[in-house]
Every structure is written in structure tokens, then in C-alpha cells.
């Protein structure tokens, strides 16, 4: 995500490296490179020009402190302007009615149905809502079945009417169903449509007018770049939607949509999709995204994802086991499952300052834990609970059962033993301090030393 743009911007800032002060000449040279980088990332030309003009004006009007180098100051100005370009502050959903209604819109293939499931999953697990999904894509073959599969995977119900092509009727019946069954959020999945398809655009306008949604979201595939921005403008002219959802930001995207869309349609980006899993959805934070574009990582988001998986009761149980040197392969497997739930591994690594750049050419497979899991799952319950009984014959059997070899099994057991010894060195107080530090970081404070 944004790797090419990040590299280009880094090269642009090197022009100021070693300069004693900011001048109109070196700023102009730097910003010429920045503008090219933005255009190569498929950012709207007018947006790119306005952006660099604003940065230039601010840079030339600012005094450089003796402790701050010109290049560092330029990075700070570009960071702040990037965040402002993308909206400045994060904007959440306004779900005031009961049931609150969310209407999804967008092109076919933009990822609406998958995102509908992700949003329902997030609302139910993080905000303790009771969503009902509504199947109003009555044209695409198997669209209703796809929504049912997605809904089943996150444990939420779906309302559909086989054979009925009247989406207004279906939506109104679904809202009545939600009121009767106590669902406090209704998410309406609609058919993908082109802005030039007058009949389809009229249909979604009628649907919006009929259900009067709390939120109308426009879902756009970020990999389509500037075309996504143009399409968003056309949809906004007809629907006056409330916010944008950028999907597939984990793919090979140049970033133009994320950087241009807020300025062109004057509507906030509310969510981003960062992977295939149902948990791969994030609230969009402009400042954090600017951090990532400039290679600064995103520690706050990483901590938030970790805390979502953090269970205090489970942590206390593990602390006791670690203190008694009883941490076993069942616990180890559980920790792996929690890490996997946090999202795409390369995306997680990119949130650590400096790490994302080092790993840009490294292919990190989401199945990186597959071999480890296979080895552990080939152990008997007794072996998982008592790693010390894993003698040579048992290890050979495990290797055969997991489709690996004895060397891989030995390596895992050795690494596990080393991990267990290191964990024992961490006292219960140390664990508490670590968790306290994570909470401080999330709240913006500094961790206590």
C-alpha cells in the first residue's frame, strides 16, 4: 500500500538533505519532485498542484529552528498537509435512529457485499449492535447467496425475498422485520451500477428516498485510481452520499483515490478494507495514513488491533502458567490464532516504523504460520500439554503427520523452548507494565518507564 509513493516522496526530501536553510529555489526543486510523485500515484492534477502550492507557501513562511533540519521541517509540513488533504479528522457513522439504516452503493466488483459483511461484523463485535443485512442486489446471479455466505461467516441474519425484483418493497419489509426482531442496524446491500445507467441510478435514488438512511456509503475499489474519484463524483451528484469506503487497500494501489477523493467530492473517507478476512476493516484516520505514506509506520493502529484481541482474563491465566513454566503448545497455538486475527501480516509489519520499508520487496505469506500449526496439530493432547515428553520417536511421528521433516519439528521445539524461557523472565508486574504502556500509547500518552 502506497509503497511507490512513499519511495518517491523519500527521494524528493533528499534534495533538501544537507541544506542549511529553506530557500525558494530548493523548495521549488523538492516540490517539483513531490508533484511528480503525486501524479504518478494517479492523484488528480488540480489536487496535486494545489497541495504543492500550499506546502510551498507554508515552507517559505516558516522559520527553521536550529534543532530542526530543513528536510525534517518539509516532511512535517507535507505530513500535515497530506492529513488535511484526506480529511484532517476521522469521521464515524451517525446511527441515530432505531433501527439505523445504512445504504451501500457503488460499482459492480467494488467489494460492496464483502464490505457489508465486514461492517456488520465490526458493528456487532465492537459496538455490540444487532445488524440485519438486506439482499437488494436482485440482478447479479448468486448475489443473494453470496451475501448469505458472508453473513453466516460473521453470525448475522439476512433478509431476502426470492423472486421479488422490487428493491423498495424488499427494503421496507426488511425494516419492518428488524423492528419486530429487535435488530438495531439495517445494512442494505444493493446491486453494482454504472453512473451512466439512468434506470439503475433512478432505482437507487428511489430506494434512498423510500428508506431515508442514516448513512449512505459509496464503496470504491482503490486500485482503480483516478477513475474511482471520477465515479465517486458522479454518484455523489445523484445520491449525495455521506461517506466513502476504500476497499482493496492491501493490493497494489498507487494511492491516488485515497489522496484525491476527499477534495473532489468533499465527503469523508470513513472506512478502508485491508484484506480478505472479515476482520480486515479499519476506521480511516487521515493522520495515521499520512504517517504510513511517509514511512513513519502506524503504531497506534497496531496497538488498537492488539488490544482488540487482548483478553484480560486470558492474560492473567497465561501469566500464571508462564510464572510456573507451564506455558505449552496449546497456549502457543492460541497466540498464533490471535496474531492471525489482527490482519494481513505484511500490513501489520508496515505499521512498525522503519520495518515496512525493509519488507517492501519481501513476500510475507498470510499462511506463514501454516507449517507451525500443522506440526502442533499433529501432536497428541498430552504432547501439547507436556512438551518435555517429545522424544525422537514422537518427533518423527509428528513430522510424518504434519507433512514436514524432523529438522523442522526440532527447530520449532527449540524455538518454543527459547521463547518459554524468555517469557518466564517477564514477571507478572512486567506484563502489567507492558499492557499499561500499550494503553497509554493508544491514549496518546507516553509509556511509563
C-alpha positions as CSV (number, residue, x, y, z in Angstrom):
1,X,0.0,0.0,0.0
2,X,1.4,3.4,-1.1
3,X,4.9,1.8,-1.5
4,X,5.8,3.6,-4.7
5,X,4.5,6.9,-3.5
6,X,6.5,6.5,-0.2
7,X,9.7,5.8,-2.1
8,X,9.2,8.8,-4.5
9,X,8.5,11.2,-1.6
10,X,11.5,10.0,0.3
11,X,13.7,10.7,-2.7
12,X,12.2,14.1,-3.1
13,X,13.0,15.1,0.5
14,X,16.7,14.1,-0.1
15,X,17.0,17.2,-2.2
16,X,16.9,19.3,1.0
17,X,19.2,16.9,2.9
18,X,22.3,18.8,3.9
19,X,20.9,22.2,3.1
20,X,21.4,24.8,5.8
21,X,18.1,26.6,5.2
22,X,14.9,26.5,3.2
23,X,15.0,28.8,0.1
24,X,12.6,29.3,-2.7
25,X,15.0,27.5,-5.1
26,X,15.5,24.3,-3.1
27,X,11.8,24.2,-2.0
28,X,10.7,24.6,-5.7
29,X,13.0,21.7,-6.7
30,X,11.8,19.5,-3.9
31,X,8.1,20.2,-4.6
32,X,8.5,19.6,-8.3
33,X,9.5,16.1,-7.4
34,X,6.7,15.8,-4.9
35,X,4.2,16.9,-7.5
36,X,5.5,14.3,-10.0
37,X,5.3,11.6,-7.3
38,X,1.6,12.5,-6.6
39,X,0.8,12.5,-10.3
40,X,2.5,9.1,-10.8
41,X,0.3,7.9,-7.9
42,X,-2.7,8.9,-10.0
43,X,-3.6,11.9,-7.9
44,X,-5.9,14.4,-9.6
45,X,-3.7,17.1,-11.3
46,X,-5.6,20.1,-9.7
47,X,-5.3,18.4,-6.3
48,X,-1.6,17.8,-6.7
49,X,-0.9,21.4,-7.8
50,X,-3.0,22.9,-5.0
51,X,-1.3,20.7,-2.5
52,X,2.3,21.6,-3.5
53,X,1.4,25.3,-3.8
54,X,0.1,25.2,-0.2
55,X,3.2,23.3,1.1
56,X,5.5,25.8,-0.7
57,X,3.6,28.8,0.9
58,X,3.9,27.3,4.4
59,X,7.5,26.2,4.0
60,X,8.7,29.6,2.8
61,X,6.8,31.4,5.6
62,X,8.2,29.3,8.4
63,X,11.4,29.9,10.3
64,X,13.7,26.9,10.6
65,X,14.7,26.2,14.2
66,X,18.4,25.4,14.8
67,X,17.5,22.0,16.1
68,X,15.4,21.1,13.0
69,X,16.9,20.5,9.6
70,X,15.1,21.8,6.5
71,X,14.4,18.3,5.3
72,X,12.7,17.4,8.6
73,X,10.6,20.6,8.5
74,X,9.5,19.8,5.0
75,X,8.4,16.3,6.0
76,X,6.4,17.7,8.9
77,X,4.7,20.2,6.6
78,X,4.0,17.6,3.9
79,X,2.6,15.2,6.6
80,X,0.2,17.8,8.0
81,X,-1.0,18.7,4.5
82,X,-1.4,15.1,3.5
83,X,-3.6,14.5,6.6
84,X,-5.6,17.7,5.8
85,X,-6.0,16.6,2.1
86,X,-7.5,13.3,3.3
87,X,-10.0,15.0,5.7
88,X,-8.0,16.0,8.7
89,X,-10.0,14.0,11.3
90,X,-11.6,10.6,11.2
91,X,-15.4,10.6,10.8
92,X,-17.6,7.9,12.2
93,X,-21.1,6.6,11.4
94,X,-24.1,8.6,12.7
95,X,-26.6,5.9,13.6
96,X,-29.3,7.9,15.5
97,X,-32.5,6.1,14.5
98,X,-33.7,2.6,15.7
99,X,-33.2,0.8,13.6
100,X,-30.5,2.8,12.0
101,X,-30.3,2.3,8.2
102,X,-27.1,2.1,6.2
103,X,-27.4,2.1,2.4
104,X,-24.4,0.7,0.4
105,X,-23.8,1.9,-3.2
106,X,-21.0,1.6,-5.8
107,X,-19.9,-0.1,-9.0
108,X,-20.1,-3.8,-9.6
109,X,-16.9,-5.5,-8.4
110,X,-16.0,-2.8,-5.9
111,X,-16.4,-5.2,-3.0
112,X,-19.8,-3.9,-1.6
113,X,-21.1,-7.3,-0.5
114,X,-17.9,-8.3,1.3
115,X,-17.6,-5.0,2.9
116,X,-21.2,-5.2,4.0
117,X,-20.3,-8.3,6.0
118,X,-17.2,-6.7,7.4
119,X,-19.2,-3.7,8.6
120,X,-21.8,-5.9,10.2
121,X,-19.0,-7.9,11.9
122,X,-17.4,-4.7,13.3
123,X,-20.7,-3.3,14.5
124,X,-21.7,-6.5,16.2
125,X,-18.4,-7.3,17.9
126,X,-17.1,-3.8,18.7
127,X,-20.2,-1.8,19.2
128,X,-22.5,-4.7,20.3
129,X,-25.1,-3.9,17.7
130,X,-27.6,-6.4,16.2
131,X,-27.4,-5.9,12.5
132,X,-29.7,-7.2,9.8
133,X,-28.3,-7.5,6.3
134,X,-30.7,-6.9,3.4
135,X,-30.3,-8.5,0.0
136,X,-31.2,-5.8,-2.6
137,X,-28.9,-6.9,-5.3
138,X,-31.6,-8.7,-7.3
139,X,-29.8,-8.8,-10.6
140,X,-26.4,-10.4,-10.3
141,X,-26.5,-14.2,-10.3
142,X,-25.8,-15.7,-6.9
143,X,-25.5,-12.2,-5.3
144,X,-28.1,-13.1,-2.6
145,X,-26.4,-16.4,-1.9
146,X,-23.0,-14.6,-1.6
147,X,-24.5,-12.2,1.0
148,X,-25.9,-15.2,2.9
149,X,-22.5,-16.9,3.0
150,X,-20.8,-13.7,4.1
151,X,-23.4,-13.1,6.8
152,X,-23.2,-16.7,8.1
153,X,-19.4,-16.3,8.5
154,X,-19.9,-13.4,10.8
155,X,-23.0,-14.7,12.5
156,X,-25.6,-12.1,11.4
157,X,-29.0,-12.7,9.8
158,X,-30.0,-11.8,6.2
159,X,-33.4,-10.7,4.9
160,X,-34.2,-11.6,1.3
161,X,-37.2,-12.3,-0.9
162,X,-36.8,-14.8,-3.7
163,X,-38.3,-13.7,-7.0
164,X,-39.1,-10.1,-5.9
165,X,-37.3,-7.6,-8.1
166,X,-38.8,-4.5,-6.3
167,X,-35.9,-3.3,-4.1
168,X,-38.0,-0.6,-2.3
169,X,-40.5,-3.3,-1.2
170,X,-37.8,-5.6,-0.1
171,X,-36.1,-2.9,2.0
172,X,-39.3,-1.7,3.6
173,X,-40.2,-5.3,4.5
174,X,-36.7,-5.8,6.0
175,X,-37.0,-2.7,8.1
176,X,-40.4,-4.0,9.5
177,X,-38.7,-7.3,10.2
178,X,-35.8,-5.5,12.0
179,X,-38.3,-3.6,14.2
180,X,-40.1,-6.8,15.1
181,X,-37.0,-8.8,15.9
182,X,-35.0,-6.1,17.7
183,X,-32.3,-5.5,15.1
184,X,-30.9,-2.0,15.7
185,X,-29.0,-1.6,12.4
186,X,-30.2,-2.5,8.9
187,X,-27.5,-2.6,6.2
188,X,-28.8,-2.7,2.7
189,X,-26.6,-4.3,0.0
190,X,-27.5,-3.0,-3.4
191,X,-26.6,-4.0,-7.0
192,X,-23.5,-2.6,-8.6
193,X,-24.3,0.0,-11.2
194,X,-22.7,2.5,-13.6
195,X,-23.4,6.2,-13.1
196,X,-24.4,6.4,-16.8
197,X,-27.1,3.7,-16.3
198,X,-30.1,6.0,-15.9
199,X,-32.5,3.3,-15.0
200,X,-30.3,1.8,-12.3
201,X,-29.4,5.2,-10.8
202,X,-33.1,6.1,-10.7
203,X,-33.7,2.8,-8.8
204,X,-31.2,3.6,-6.1
205,X,-32.4,7.2,-5.8
206,X,-36.0,5.8,-5.2
207,X,-34.6,3.3,-2.7
208,X,-32.8,6.1,-0.8
209,X,-35.8,8.3,-0.7
210,X,-38.0,5.5,0.5
211,X,-35.9,4.3,3.4
212,X,-34.3,7.7,4.4
213,X,-31.0,6.1,5.5
214,X,-28.9,7.4,8.4
215,X,-25.8,6.7,6.3
216,X,-25.3,6.3,2.5
217,X,-21.9,4.9,1.8
218,X,-20.1,4.8,-1.5
219,X,-17.8,1.7,-1.8
220,X,-15.0,2.1,-4.3
221,X,-12.1,-0.1,-5.3
222,X,-8.9,1.9,-4.5
223,X,-7.0,0.1,-7.2
224,X,-8.9,1.9,-9.9
225,X,-7.1,5.2,-9.0
226,X,-8.4,8.4,-10.6
227,X,-11.3,6.6,-12.3
228,X,-12.6,5.8,-8.8
229,X,-12.6,9.5,-8.0
230,X,-14.5,10.4,-11.2
231,X,-17.1,7.7,-10.5
232,X,-17.5,8.9,-6.9
233,X,-18.2,12.4,-8.1
234,X,-20.9,11.2,-10.5
235,X,-22.5,9.1,-7.8
236,X,-22.4,11.9,-5.3
237,X,-24.1,14.3,-7.7
238,X,-27.0,11.8,-7.8
239,X,-27.1,10.4,-4.3
240,X,-25.4,13.0,-2.1
241,X,-23.8,10.1,-0.1
242,X,-22.4,10.6,3.4
243,X,-19.1,8.9,3.2
244,X,-16.6,6.8,1.1
245,X,-15.3,3.3,1.7
246,X,-12.0,2.4,0.1
247,X,-11.6,-1.3,-0.5
248,X,-8.5,-3.4,-1.5
249,X,-6.0,-1.0,0.0
250,X,-3.9,-4.1,0.7
251,X,-3.4,-4.5,-3.0
252,X,-1.0,-2.9,-5.5
253,X,-2.7,0.5,-5.2
254,X,-0.9,3.7,-6.1
255,X,-3.0,5.7,-3.6
256,X,-4.5,8.3,-6.0
257,X,-8.0,7.6,-4.9
258,X,-7.3,8.0,-1.2
259,X,-5.5,11.3,-1.7
260,X,-7.9,12.9,-4.2
261,X,-11.4,11.7,-3.3
262,X,-11.9,13.8,-0.2
263,X,-11.1,17.0,-2.1
264,X,-13.1,16.2,-5.3
265,X,-16.4,15.0,-3.6
266,X,-16.0,16.9,-0.3
267,X,-17.2,13.8,1.6
268,X,-15.1,12.0,4.2
269,X,-13.4,8.6,3.8
270,X,-15.0,6.6,6.6
271,X,-13.6,3.1,6.3
272,X,-10.9,1.2,4.5
273,X,-10.7,-2.5,3.6
274,X,-7.3,-4.0,4.2
275,X,-7.7,-7.7,3.3
276,X,-10.0,-10.6,2.5
277,X,-10.8,-11.5,6.1
278,X,-13.9,-10.3,7.8
279,X,-11.8,-8.5,10.4
280,X,-9.9,-6.6,7.7
281,X,-11.7,-3.3,8.2
282,X,-10.3,-0.1,9.7
283,X,-11.8,3.3,10.5
284,X,-10.0,5.8,8.3
285,X,-7.6,8.1,10.2
286,X,-6.1,10.7,7.8
287,X,-3.1,11.5,10.1
288,X,-2.2,7.8,10.6
289,X,-2.4,7.3,6.8
290,X,-0.1,10.2,6.3
291,X,2.3,8.6,8.7
292,X,2.3,5.4,6.7
293,X,2.7,7.2,3.3
294,X,5.8,8.9,4.7
295,X,7.2,5.7,6.1
296,X,6.6,6.6,9.7
297,X,4.6,3.5,10.5
298,X,1.3,3.5,12.5
299,X,2.0,2.2,16.0
300,X,-1.4,3.5,17.4
301,X,-3.4,1.3,14.9
302,X,-1.1,-1.6,15.6
303,X,-1.8,-1.3,19.4
304,X,-5.5,-0.9,18.8
305,X,-5.6,-4.2,16.8
306,X,-3.6,-5.9,19.5
307,X,-6.0,-4.7,22.2
308,X,-9.0,-5.9,20.3
309,X,-7.6,-9.4,20.6
310,X,-6.4,-8.8,24.2
311,X,-8.4,-10.6,26.9
312,X,-7.5,-9.7,30.5
313,X,-8.8,-12.9,31.9
314,X,-6.8,-14.9,29.4
315,X,-3.7,-12.8,30.0
316,X,-3.9,-13.5,33.8
317,X,-4.2,-17.2,33.1
318,X,-1.2,-17.1,30.8
319,X,0.8,-15.1,33.4
320,X,0.3,-17.8,36.0
321,X,1.3,-20.5,33.5
322,X,4.4,-18.6,32.4
323,X,5.4,-17.9,36.0
324,X,5.3,-21.7,36.7
325,X,7.0,-22.5,33.4
326,X,3.8,-24.3,32.3
327,X,3.3,-22.4,29.0
328,X,2.6,-25.2,26.5
329,X,1.9,-25.7,22.8
330,X,-1.9,-25.2,23.3
331,X,-1.1,-21.7,24.6
332,X,1.4,-21.1,21.8
333,X,-1.2,-22.1,19.2
334,X,-3.8,-19.8,20.8
335,X,-1.3,-16.8,20.5
336,X,-0.8,-17.6,16.8
337,X,-4.5,-17.5,16.2
338,X,-4.8,-14.1,17.9
339,X,-2.0,-12.7,15.7
340,X,-3.7,-14.0,12.6
341,X,-6.9,-12.3,13.6
342,X,-5.1,-8.9,13.7
343,X,-4.9,-8.9,9.9
344,X,-2.6,-9.2,6.9
345,X,1.0,-9.9,8.2
346,X,2.7,-7.6,5.8
347,X,0.2,-4.9,6.6
348,X,0.9,-5.4,10.4
349,X,4.7,-5.2,9.7
350,X,4.2,-1.9,7.8
351,X,2.7,-0.3,10.9
352,X,6.1,-0.6,12.7
353,X,8.2,2.5,12.0
354,X,11.1,1.6,9.6
355,X,10.0,-2.0,9.1
356,X,7.6,-1.6,6.2
357,X,10.3,-0.1,4.0
358,X,12.7,-3.0,4.8
359,X,10.0,-5.5,3.9
360,X,8.7,-3.8,0.7
361,X,10.3,-6.5,-1.6
362,X,9.7,-9.4,0.8
363,X,6.6,-11.6,0.1
364,X,5.1,-12.4,3.5
365,X,2.5,-15.1,3.0
366,X,-0.6,-14.9,5.2
367,X,-0.1,-18.7,5.6
368,X,3.3,-18.2,7.2
369,X,2.1,-20.0,10.3
370,X,0.7,-22.9,8.4
371,X,3.7,-25.2,8.9
372,X,3.9,-24.4,12.6
373,X,0.1,-25.0,13.1
374,X,0.4,-28.3,11.2
375,X,3.2,-29.5,13.5
376,X,1.4,-28.5,16.7
377,X,-1.9,-30.0,15.5
378,X,-0.1,-33.3,14.7
379,X,0.8,-33.6,18.4
380,X,-1.4,-35.5,20.8
381,X,-3.3,-33.5,23.5
382,X,-0.8,-35.0,26.0
383,X,2.2,-33.8,23.9
384,X,0.9,-30.3,23.5
385,X,0.4,-30.0,27.3
386,X,3.7,-31.6,28.2
387,X,6.4,-30.6,25.6
388,X,9.1,-32.2,27.6
389,X,7.9,-35.7,26.6
390,X,8.6,-35.1,22.9
391,X,11.4,-37.6,22.4
392,X,12.8,-38.7,19.0
393,X,10.2,-41.2,18.1
394,X,7.4,-38.9,18.9
395,X,9.0,-36.1,16.8
396,X,9.4,-38.4,13.9
397,X,5.7,-39.3,14.1
398,X,4.7,-35.6,14.3
399,X,6.9,-34.8,11.2
400,X,5.2,-37.5,9.2
401,X,1.7,-36.5,10.3
402,X,2.3,-32.8,9.6
403,X,4.0,-33.3,6.2
404,X,7.2,-31.8,7.4
405,X,10.6,-33.3,8.3
406,X,12.3,-34.0,11.6
407,X,14.6,-30.9,11.3
408,X,11.6,-28.6,11.1
409,X,10.0,-30.2,14.1
410,X,13.2,-30.0,16.1
411,X,13.6,-26.3,15.1
412,X,10.1,-25.4,16.2
413,X,10.6,-27.2,19.6
414,X,13.9,-25.5,20.1
415,X,12.4,-22.1,19.3
416,X,9.5,-22.8,21.6
417,X,11.8,-23.7,24.5
418,X,13.7,-20.5,24.0
419,X,10.5,-18.5,23.9
420,X,9.3,-20.1,27.1
421,X,12.5,-19.3,28.9
422,X,12.3,-15.7,27.8
423,X,8.7,-15.4,28.8
424,X,9.4,-16.7,32.3
425,X,11.9,-13.9,32.7
426,X,9.0,-11.4,32.3
427,X,7.4,-11.0,35.8
428,X,3.7,-10.5,36.3
429,X,4.4,-6.9,37.1
430,X,6.4,-6.6,33.9
431,X,3.4,-7.9,31.9
432,X,1.1,-5.3,33.6
433,X,3.6,-2.5,32.9
434,X,3.7,-3.6,29.2
435,X,-0.1,-3.6,28.9
436,X,-0.3,-0.2,30.7
437,X,2.2,1.2,28.2
438,X,0.1,0.0,25.3
439,X,-3.0,1.7,26.8
440,X,-1.0,4.9,27.3
441,X,0.2,4.8,23.7
442,X,-3.4,4.3,22.5
443,X,-4.5,7.3,24.5
444,X,-1.7,9.4,23.2
445,X,0.4,9.4,26.4
446,X,3.9,8.3,26.9
447,X,4.5,4.8,28.4
448,X,5.8,4.8,31.9
449,X,9.3,3.7,32.4
